[in-house]
């Protein structure tokens, strides 16, 4: 049961981090082609953005409220890494925008394959969520043993080293600092 719960959380986290690209793709297709007006387009954009933000921050609230903050890190060096994450998302956005030339069935197959690659390969190492940048910063942290991992923190400009307590484990390489 514990393994299934971890798999479900991993899947939800991957959906959250993949959702900006998915929403961008949904912007490019006509969901209701017979009702395609400016009002419907703005409504579609608003509803999709609201759903994406709600789901992403809902999963974040789950992590904050229901996961134990029992991990600690001995920080030797720390640096923000948002600038390294953005190219990954730009690549995803370019792929999603370029799907319009394919038939709808091929578009779905490509999106599912990209998501599976995202979930299985990328999320096993570091977990990145573009939406969480609205309220958190990403920091690459190196501990005294030379291990490198990512910490999400609400602190805007962390430079000090030492002990960080109250970390929630997202995966083996990514943690969320609880305040």
SULJO-V365671 format. One record per backbone hydrogen bond with DSSP energy under -0.5 kcal/mol. NH is the residue of the N-H (numbers start at 0). CO is the residue of the C=O. Records with the same first field share a line. If there is no record, write none. Layout:
NH: CO, CO
This chain:
4: 0
5: 1
6: 2
7: 3
8: 4
9: 5
10: 6
11: 7
12: 8
13: 9
14: 10
15: 11
16: 12
17: 13
18: 14
20: 17
21: 17
22: 18
23: 19
24: 20
25: 21
26: 22
27: 23, 24
28: 24
30: 28
32: 29
34: 31
35: 32
36: 34
40: 36
41: 37
42: 38
43: 39
44: 40
45: 41
46: 42
47: 43
48: 44
49: 45
50: 46
51: 47
52: 48
53: 49
54: 50
55: 51
56: 52
57: 53
58: 54
59: 55
60: 56
61: 57
62: 58
63: 59
64: 60
65: 61
66: 61, 62
69: 67
70: 166
72: 163
74: 72, 161
75: 141
76: 141
78: 139
80: 137
83: 80
84: 80, 81
85: 81
87: 84
88: 84
89: 85
90: 86
91: 87
92: 88
93: 89
94: 90
95: 91
96: 92
97: 93
98: 95
99: 96
100: 97
101: 98
106: 102
107: 103
108: 104
109: 105
110: 106
111: 107
112: 108
113: 109
114: 110
115: 111
116: 112
117: 113
118: 114
119: 115
120: 116
121: 116
122: 117
124: 121
125: 121
127: 125
132: 129
133: 130
134: 131
135: 131
136: 152
138: 150
139: 78
140: 138, 148
141: 76
142: 146
143: 73
145: 142
148: 140
149: 172
150: 138
151: 174
152: 136, 150
161: 74
163: 72
164: 162
166: 70
167: 175
168: 166
169: 167, 173
170: 173
173: 170
174: 149
175: 167
176: 151
177: 165, 175
